[in-house]
Amino acid sequence: MLPNNSPVIDAIFQGWKDYQEQLIVVLRPLSSEQLAMRVAANLRSVGEIAAHISAGRASWFSWILNEGGDEIAAIAQWDRQDKPVRAVAELVLPSWFPGWGLNTQFRARGYSGTCSSTTCITGAN
């Protein structure tokens, strides 16, 4: 088991927190029309990119760590083609980054696995 103050895990969670704060600043002022904008027809819209980031983070908690229950499992599917477009209010709410509560719970219980400076394979106890 890794100590709760693992520098690798600390860096991952701090990076997510910093990135999340920057995403909120950028996304909050956008209109629905701006979220729907695409650079090219075959590429994701701004809103789809934000939903994809959210889904990736949620899937890490839900599928890899088995944390967060049904709410986080649902967010983990936000980037699927059959899912509705998310409003800016959903994308910038704290629940958009599933996790600050989950991070705290996860870290309080401890975690097991292996981490290097570039890779962390971990699971909750």
N, C-alpha and C positions, 0 to 999 in steps of 0.2 A: 504494500500500500504506500502510495506517495503521501508525503506530508501535505497538509492543507495549504502550505505556503510555497508550493512548488513554483519556482520561477517561470517554468514553461507554461503552466496553467495560468498563473497570474498574468503573464504577457498576453495569452490568448484572450482572457476575459477583459483585460484592460483595452486591448485592441478593438474588440467587439463594442465595448462601451463607447470608446472615442469615435469609432466609425458610425455607430448608431446616432450619437449626438450630431454629427455632421450631416447624416442623412435627414434627420428631422429638420435641421435648418434649411436644407435645400428643398425638401419635399413640401413642407408646410404651406408656403405661399402659392403653390401650383394649383391651377384650375383643373377641372376634369378634362378639358380640352388639351391642356398641356400634358397631363398624365397620359393621354391617348396618343401623343405625338410619337412618330417613328422616324428614324433616320432613313430607313428604306422599308418597303412593303414587306420584305421577308425577314425583318428584324423585330425584336421585341420593342414594345412601347416603353416609355419611361416608367409608367405604372406597373407594367409586366416585369420590368427589371427589378423594381422595388419589391414586388410580390415574390419574385424568384429569390432574392436575397433573404427575405423573411422565411420562405419555405426551406431554404437551405439550413438556416439556423435552427428552425423548429424541428427539422428532420434529424439534426444532430442530437437534440435533446430527446425526441420521441423515439426514433428508430434505433439509435446507437446506445443511448443511456436509459431508455425506457422510462423517461420522466415526463411529467406534464399532463398526462391523461388525454381525454378526448379533445379538449380545446387546442392543445398544442399539436396533436395529430392532425386536426383539421387545418391548422395554419401550415403544416408541412405539405399540404396539397394545394396551396394557393396558386402555385405556378403551373398547374395542369390546365390544358386547353379547355376543358369542360367547366372550369370554375369561373364565377363572375368576376368582372373587373372590380377592383377594390377602390373605394373612395379615399381621398387624401386623408380624411379623418381617421380611417382605419390604419392607414400606412404609417401614421406618425404617433399613434397612441403607444403608451409603454408596452401594451401587449403585442405590438408589432414585433418587438424584439422579445421573443418569449424567453424571458429568461432572467431578468434581474432577480426575481423571486426564486426561480429555479436554480440560478447560479448559487444563491445563498444557501438554499436547502441542500444542494448537491455538495457544496464545499463543507457545510456543517457536518454532514454524515461522513465525509471523507470519500475517497475514490481510489480505485485500484487500477493498475495498468502499467504501461511503460511509456516513458516520454524521453525524447531526445531533443536537441535544439531545433529540429525540423518536423518531427512527427510525434503525435501523442495518440496512443491506442489505450482507451480508458473505459471503465465501466463503473457504475455506482455500486456501492456496497449494499 
